[in-house]
């Protein structure tokens, strides 16, 4: 991965290579962490974070579900993220906030282990590739089922839960496909390994609902609004596996992947990306990059530093603030 220069952790800006944790950190052993994937895009008005507050609210909700007190307000994390983007001199980037149980106590019930909070930013291209965005990807329905709400919390974006997605993604990659599609415990369509899924047939757009163990995707909500604004009918409903093969069009969406057409599923050819997919993809891309004025409110503009010195690389002494100090943007 491409490195940046600075990471924000527990209220301090530290050099990328110095952002380290103890090997006995609780989250490393048990997956007790929650995170977000967010993107910042270059726009005519400067760098802008897409639906920043919505992502941070989901981080807060995930943390609440797993009993992880963040210790920082969402506005503090937002301002620290803006400052981090400025200090790293990035016009566009991927943003990874993470909260996890750190070093201090082992065992399953470790409420005294401190909750560490960090944000990292770095340059990252299209998750499934630019060619995939243009021409579509090949997908495989995984033999692994999406985690059940009877055992974990699909609505939380929790670190340990992503072993489920890793199994599905690895299986599909080893079989020569670009992405995996998971079914839920009932055998109905759920989502990709890292994206929500949409199926188009006879002009209607269907997507699995919240009862299908999906993650409540921020990109999913955006795409649904865009599709409806364009005049398309969008319904939340159960989708049978066979509907994937009989669909006129299928596409995936997520922060990392953005919006990606699916051209083949389990060796069933769906053809080139269709008209509806292309129309939604184009408007979604315009919204991401600030070209769609009707969705301007989705962009959180990263303002330039108030003084030129603030945008310069800070001294090591300035970076190494007392532990626990908090940062405003």
ABEGO torsion letter per residue (X at the ends): XBBBABBBBGGBBBBAAABBBBAABAAAAAGBBBBBBBBBBBBAAEBBBBGAAAAAAAAAAAAAAAGBBAGBBAAAAAAAAAAAAAAAGBABBBBBBBBBBBBGBBEABBAABBBBBBBBBBBBBBAAEAAAAAAEBBBBBBABBBBBAAABBAABBBAAAAAAAAAAAAAAAAAGBABBBBBBAAGBBABBAABBBBBBBGGBBBBBBAAAGBBBBAAAAAAAAAAAAAGBBBBBBBBBAAAAAABABBBBBBAAAEBBBBABBGGBBAEBBBAAAAAAAAAAAAAAAGABAAAAAABBBBBBBABAAAABBBBAAAABBBBGBBBBX
